[in-house]
Amino acid sequence: MSRVAGKVAFITGAARGQGRSHAVRLAQEGADIIAMDVCGKVGRTADFYAPATDEDLAETVRLVEAEGRRIVAYKADVRDYDALAAGLKDGVEKLGRLDIVAANAGIFQFGDEVPEILGGDWDDVIDVNLTGVFNTCKAAVPHIVGGGRGGTIVITSSDAGAKGFARFGHYVTSKHGVIGLMRSLTMELAPHSIRVNVVSPTNCNTDMIQNDAVYRLFRPDLDKPTPEEFAVASATLLALPAPWVEPIDVSNALLFLASDEARYITGVNLPVDGGSAAI
């Protein structure tokens, strides 16, 4: 299993969910990992679902090491460019190179129509989901260019990056924005043999959707919707008969885009959505 053997991957939002899955899947295929997460509250996001913890990040470290790969983990907020860049620099110095970037960190807030979104909530979602991706790429690109070997950047968007949804306009805006950033980076980095793509999941089976607040968002007709009742509503997003995708499905798409199998694929938004984009 060596599709990315000898390479180093930088993953934001790596403490759990899709980020942890990406770290483990790339490690299984031979990559060493630089893992970053804020491991704490961001604005009012904790009112919707619990944030990742130090223990979550430690578990990611354990799982990567269990695959026989090296990992450097650190805590930082993607909104804090200096802290993000300093931790990445340390990781590159320890592991010797940088080849793959998974700009995965993101938050989800919801429930208000656009005129009712609080200014602070708008700032938090845009700053993490869009500016955080900008900061990640800004910090990482010089390391990849300096290596002179080319590389790849995979940004996490969403099916909300391709179409509109009511009652979380700030999230939709942020996920549309990262696709535009990907397209500009594609043109700028192609001369350095650096490929830039987006992976866009639909609802993915992580803590971000498996919580009472999201259940109520999808089933406002019920006072206390159950996970099973949420699954019925979530399934309406997909053309295939499933309520959501799993983190490993997104990780496998990212692995493909990071591997030499995708050596001429750049500037692409790859949906992992069970056909959501076709509905």
N, C-alpha and C positions, 0 to 999 in steps of 0.2 A: 504494500500500500504506500505508494510514493509519488502521488500526483503533484505534490508541492514539497518534495523532499529537499532539505537544505535551505529552505526559505524561512523568512521571519515575517510574521503577520502581526499587525497592530489592530486591536479590536476595542472599540469604545462600547460602553454599556455591557461589559463582559461578565458582570457578577452573576447573572441568571438569564433565563429566557433565551431569546434568540442569540444574544451575545455569548452566553456560555456554550450554547450548542455550536456556534461557529468555532469557538476556541477548541473544543474537543474534536470536532470533525476535521479541522485543519491539522490538528496534532496527530490524529489517526493517519493522516496522509503525509506526515513527515515534517510539518512545519513547527518551528518554535514560536512562542507567543509572547507578545507584549499586551497585557490586559489592563484596561482602565475602566473605572466606574466611580461615580460620585458616592455611592453607598450612603445615601441620606436623602432627606426631604428636599424637594424643589418646589417652592411656593405652596400653592394649595393642592398640588397633585396628590399628596398623601390623604386628602379628603376623599379621593376617588379609589385609590388602591395603595397598599403598603409599599414603601420604597425598598430597594435592595439594601442589604446590610453588609458589614464587614465579614460576617460569617459566610454570606453568599459568595463573596469574592474569594474567600479562602477555599471554599468548596470547588470553585472553578480551578484554582491552582492545583488542588489535590487531583482533580480529574485529568488535567493535562499531564501532570507528572506521572499519573498512572499509565499514561500512554507512552511513557519513556521520553517525553520531550521536555525541553527547558521552558520556563515561563518566568517573566518579570511582571509583577502586578503592582499597581499603584492606584491611589485614590486621587481624583481630580474632578473638577466640574468642567464639562466641555465649553462652558461659557467663559471660563478663565483661561485665556490663551497662554499666558505665561506658565501657569501650573501644568497645563496639558503638554506644552512644548518641552518643559524641563523634564517631566517624567518620561516622555518619549525619547528624548536625547539620552537619558540614562539607560533606558532599555536597549536602544540601538548600540550604545557603547558596550553593554554587557553581552549582547547576543551577536554583535558584529555586522549587522546589515538590516535593511528593511526592504521588503519586496511586495507585501500585500497590505492593503488598508481596508478594514471593514468599518465604515463610518455608520455605526449601528445605534448609538445612544439616542434615545428619544423619550418623550413623555406624551401622555394622552389626557386631555381634559375635555369635558363635554357637558351638554345639557342646556346651554344657553344659545339662543339665536344671536346673530351677529350684533344687533344693537345693544344686547344685554351683556355681552362679554365684558368682564372687568378689564380695565387697562393693564393691571398687573398680571392677570392670567394670559392676556394676549402676549405681553412681553416675555413671560416665562416660556410659553410654547414656541414662539418664534425664535427666541434666543437659544433654546436648547436644540430644537429640531432643525433649524436652518443655520443660524449663526454658529452653532456647535459643530455642524458638518463643515462649514467654511473653516473654522478654527482647526479642525482635525486635518483637513486637506492642506491648509496653509503650513501647519507644522510638519506634516509628513512628506510633502512633495520634495523639499530640498534633500532629504535623506535618500529618497529613491533615485532622484536625478544624480546625486553625488555618487551613488553606487555604480552608475554606468551600465547596469544590466537590464534596464527596463523594469516594469512592474505593473501592478494593477491596483485600482481603487474600486471598491464596490460600496455604493451608498444605499442605505435602506430608505426606501420611500414607502408606498402603500397603494392599495387600490384607491385610496383617497387622494393620491397624487395624479390620478387620471380622470376622476369625475368628482362631482360635488356630493356632499352629504349635509343634511340639515343638522343644526345644533352642535356642531363643532367646527365652525368656520376657521378658527385659528389653526387647528390641526390640519385641515384640508389645505389651507394656504401654505403652511410650512412644507407639506409633502409635495405640493406642486413646485415649490421653490427649489427643492433639492434636485429635481429633474432638470430645471434650467441651469443650475450650477454644474451638474454633470455634463451638459452639452457644451458649455464653455470650456470646462477642463479637458474634455475630449479633444477639442481643437488645439488647445495650448500644449498639451502633454504628448500628443502623438509623435512629434519629432524626437522625443526622448524614449520612444517605444513603451510608453506608459499608457495602458488602456484604462478607461473609466466607464463604468456601467452602473446601472441602478437595478436593484432587485425590489419588487413591489408585492409584498404579501397582502392577502386579504386578512380577515380575522385569523389570528394565530394563537394557538393554545398555550398562553402564558398568563402570568398574573395580571397583565395589562387588561385582559378581557374577562378573566375568571374571577369576578368580584360582583358584589351585590349592586354596585352603582351601574355597571355596564348591563347587568341583567335588567335593571329597571329602565335603562335607556332603550333597550331593545323590546321590552315588554311593558310599556306604560299602561297597558290595559289591566295589569295585575298588580296587586298590592305588594306581594312578596314572591316574585317569580323565582322558580327553582332553576338550577343549572340545566335540567332537562327541558324546561320551558324556554330558557334562553337559547338552547341549541336549536330548537325548532325555528326560532326567528333568525338566528345567525345563518342557518342553512339557506335562507332565501337569497343570500349574497352570492352563493356559488351555483354554477350550472351543474357541476358534478354532485352526486348524492353524498354530501358530507357537510357538517356544520362549520368546519374551520380547517385550516392546515396545521401541521405540527412544526415545531422549530426545526427539526431535522430536514423537513422539506425545503425550507429556506436555506439552511446550511448546505445542502447538496447543490442547490442552484449557485450559491456563492462559491463553493468549491469548484464547480465547473468553470465559472467566470474567472476564477483565480488561476486555473490550471492552463497548461499549454494547449489543451484541447480547444480552448477559446482564444487562441493566439491572434486571430484576426477579427475578434468581436470587440468592438468599442463603440461607445455612444448609444448603447441600447438600454431600454427600460424593459427588464424581463419580469413579467408577472408570474407570481407563484400564488395563484388565486382561484384555482378550481373553475376557471371560466368566468369569474366575476366581471372582468372587463368586457365580456361579450354580451352581458345581460343588459 
